[in-house]
Amino acid sequence: MLGLTVLALTRYGRLAASSRYRLLQFMPLLAEAEIEVTVRPLLGDWYVESLVEGRRPSRLRVAAAYASRISSLLRGTTPDLIWIERELLPWMPWTLERLLLGGRIPTILDLDDSVFHRYDRHDSILVRALFGKRIDRGMAAATVVTCGNPTIADRAQASGARRTVELPTVVDLARYPATPREMPQDEPFTIGWIGSPQNSQYLEVLREPLSQLAQEGPIRILVVGGRPGVLAGLPVELRPWSEATEIADLGEMDVGIMPLPDRPFERGKCGLKILQYMAAWKPAIASPVGVNTRLIDHGARGFLADRPEEWLSALRRLRDETQLRRDMGRAGRMLVEQDYSIESVGPRLISLMKELVSTEANLRSKTLPTISRLCP
């Protein structure tokens, strides 16, 4: 099918990893497939910049952004397909979202996090009562729910989704080195983490094993995108995240880490950090939470660690065994190439979009003979 038009309603702009990895990075591939996508973020990069800088985003500007989204949906042209990241209007009544969508155009609802827990597990009983089921209603109303992992897919099915498709978060290997970087022997063992300021809080659970490791010899803890003051007192090098420099930053790491608490929201994460480490030929150590246990084959592509002593043991092995780091990095890279790259998953997304629009067109065409017989 040629000339397919898609309206992509993202949550944020390119500065937000969720919008960038789940939707925006597919734009060149979709264009090659003659799928024309119009992208309309709800909250632009200004919103993410405010959060990174520790400022409260302007409420007036947020209200204007909501008004702009509503206005554009009421007055915009009709696409062949609507592609929604997470939800149309966060913290607004579901009935408004339903009225704006209308149900006439096929929709893909994409979820890469357990965003439903922000409502149904909220501290406020009023929030739980008013919004606890809003994501579930969105999943039930969508033509297809694309889920970043099995945890989200299970929730979508339980919510009555008509169809669920597991579409993992992927990386663009064209941005990563084609061969592993040879690490300098005279530099300290570098433990790396990459993410957003609010998630760097997870690193505090590793204070004990990292402190012990630092006492045994020189180490560097490279934190990219973290909040200032994280792991205070330890040899931390804090760098701001930038799309232009993140691949180079990953290249300086000997090992990448992803500690997570075993809680409902964290079980729904898609393991992006692990995929980035692996794409950069780095071994990973992660908590055995959610999709992490699928990505890391313990002892082959990295280590799963729960208790402090398990983290310390894994870090020591990767510090001391250079060949093990290389082997694990190579195994992780192979996994990404096979199952978690744009090249491997992108064609599935394209096929899904074309199928949905083709099916809708066929359903409409079946009504045409009846209409034509009624018209002189």
C-alpha angles and dihedrals in degrees: 000000000000130000095029112173123205130185109210112200103193125185094226143358129263095295091071114079093213095057094039098050101035099045120352099058090060094062098096091048092048091049090054087054090054093251110142112210126193110199120207115175118202094212117024130214089281089073095052091044089056092052093047090051091049094247126134109245115245109270090208091054091047090051090050090051091053091048090050092052092049092047094048092052092049096047105025129107119268115258126201091241138015118216113195127191109217100314140349101233114011116216092011126113114277091229090068091052090049093050092050093051094044094192094254098107123057111252136201114205111198122201125182098164138039090260090157088073090063085070109027094044097038117135091237116082088205092057090048091050096046102036107015093108101032096103090045090054090050091052092048092050097047121096089226133004113210108205127200094213144359094269091062092041091055091053092047092053092047088051092058099257111177092222135001127197122188106226110171125212108263140189132229104245091194086076094053129075115271091220132034119269116246105236119224111251095216096059123092120261105275122214111193138200129178128188147089127317094250092053096050087083087081090070093070092077087067096056093105099050093040091050090051092048091050090054091055096056145320115314136165124214107204110198114186116194096359130140118268112261096031112150090002113199095030126099095269124163107198119201130179115246117249129171088221095056106027095096092051090048091052089051091062093059124096091195135005123221134204114182115183135172115239098247132132096259095047092049087066096057119116101223097244093158091056091050091051092051091048093046087055090052093252128137116238136216116199143163113264092249128133118315091000089085090057096047097046118059096200111244094007109059096016138302136293111216131182112161122052092251090055091052091048092049093050093047092049093051093050091045093052103035111063094176091052089055090052094047094048092045091052092048092050092049090053090054092052092048092052103040115003108047132098088244092058101038103029095076089055090055092049092049091049093052094048092046093052094050093043091051092049091049090051091051091052094046091056089065094052099080091053091049093047092052090055093051122075 
